[in-house]
Structures are given as structure tokens and as C-alpha cells.
Amino acid sequence: TATTEIYTLSLHDALRSVNGEPLALEEWLRGKLHGVSTYFKNGTKELEISYLFGKKNGWENHFLDGESICRQIAWDNDVKHGPEIFIVPDGKKIVWNYNGREVSRSRYEEMTRLDDMISSSLD
């Protein structure tokens, strides 16, 4: 039988600076980042990244003041895929990525539809 080793840091056990402020809160599975990793600057949350078996997968959130998100990046298997959202004073700016390349929104939607058609034909 296989066993799974899970190593999770709590905020209490977080990596800390010489001043005692938290630097990182990471979740590990079998030696790879897995789950949500949170990184701090001067004790304030600066970055939160979702990992799946060592690869960025899901949202990467950048924080302005520890709470307000100023940038979000969608990842799929360690590749930018989907929207990259910048929060600016007059709203949002969105850059679209398809398989690691910047594309227009219409191109992203077209390629995603094609992906869906191909995967449904394989079912």
C-alpha cells in the first residue's frame, strides 16, 4: 500500500524573518508545493499562489495592502492560461493568455471552444 506524506505549515509554524514576522506559509505534498502558498512582506500578505503537485495551477493573487487584490493570474499546469487581471484606479485591465501566450479575448474564447469540442469528441 502507498502512503502519502503531507507536510503543512500553519501560520504558527510559518517561516519567519529575523524580526519574527512571517515570510511564507506553504503546503507541501511528497516534497512538492501543493495547495495554497502565501508569502508576506513586512508581515503583510503580498502573494498567494495555488499549486498542484509542484506546479502553479489556479489563481495567483497579488495584494496591495494584505487584503485588496491588485493583480490576479490564472495558471494551468505551470503555464499562464486565462485572464491576467490588473486592478487599476479606473477599473480593471485584462490580458488574456492561452497556453502561455498573450492573445486577444476573442482568440482565447475561440481556442477554448475548440479545446472543448476536441475533448467532448474524445469522450
N, C-alpha and C positions, 0 to 999 in steps of 0.2 A: 504494500500500500504506500502511496505517495504521501508525504507530509508537506505542509505549507508553513513556511516561516514568515510570520508577519512582524515587522518592526515598525511601530508607530510612535512618534514623539508627541507628547502633549505639550501645551504651552508651558507647563511647569518644567518640563524636561527639554525645552527648546534650546537650540544653540544660542549662546549669548555672547555679547560683546564684553570687553573688559569692564565696562560700566555696569554690566548686569542686564542691559536691555536685550530683548530677544532679537536675533538675527534671522533665524529661519525656523519654520515648523514644517517638517516634511514627513510624508508617509512612504514607507518602503515595503516592497514585497520581493522576496528572493533576490535581494541585492540591487533592485532597481526601484527608481521612484515610481510610485503607484498611488493614485489618489490625488488629493489637493495639497500642493506645497505653497506655503505662504512665506514671503520674505519681508523683512522690516528694515526701515532706515530710521535711525534715531528713535527707536521704539514704536514707530508708527508703521502700520501696514502699507507697503508700497506696491507689492506684486503678489498675485495669486495665480498659480498655473495648475491645470489639471493634467495628470499623467496617466497613461495606461501602459503598464509593463515597460517603463523607462522612456516612453515617447510622449511628446506633447499630444494631447487628444482632448478636445473640448475647448473651453474658453481660457484664455489668458487675460486677466484683468489687471490694469494698472490703476492705482489710486492716487488721487491728488492730495487728500488730507487724511488718508487712512480709512475713509468711508465713501467718498464720492469717486465714482469711476470716471476716469478721463480718457481711457483707451481700452478697447477690447479687441482681441484677435481670436478668430476661430481656427483651430488646428485639427487635422485629421492625420493620424499616423506620422507625426512629426513634420507635417507639411502644412503651410498656410492654405486653408481651403474654406472659403466662405467669406463673410464680411470681416473687415478690419474697420472698427468704428472709432472715430476720434470725436470726443465731446469738445466742442468749441463754443465760445460765448454766444453765438447766434444759432446754435443747434448742434447738428451732427454732420460730420463728413464721413462718408463711407467709401472705402476702397474695396473692390471685390477681387478675390483670389480664387483661382481654380487650379488645383494641383500644384501650388507653389508659384503660379504666375499671375501677375496682375492682369485682370480682364475687365471689360465693361459688365455692368449688371445684366444686360440682355444676353451677353455671351455666356456668363455664368449660368443663368437660368436655362439657356439652350443646351449647354453641355450637361447640366444636371438632369434635364428631361431625357436626354439621350442615355445617360447612365441608368436612369430609372427604367427606360424602355428595354435596355440590354439586360439588366438584372431580372426584370419580370419575364423576359422571354426565356431565360435560363431556368426559371422555376418550374 
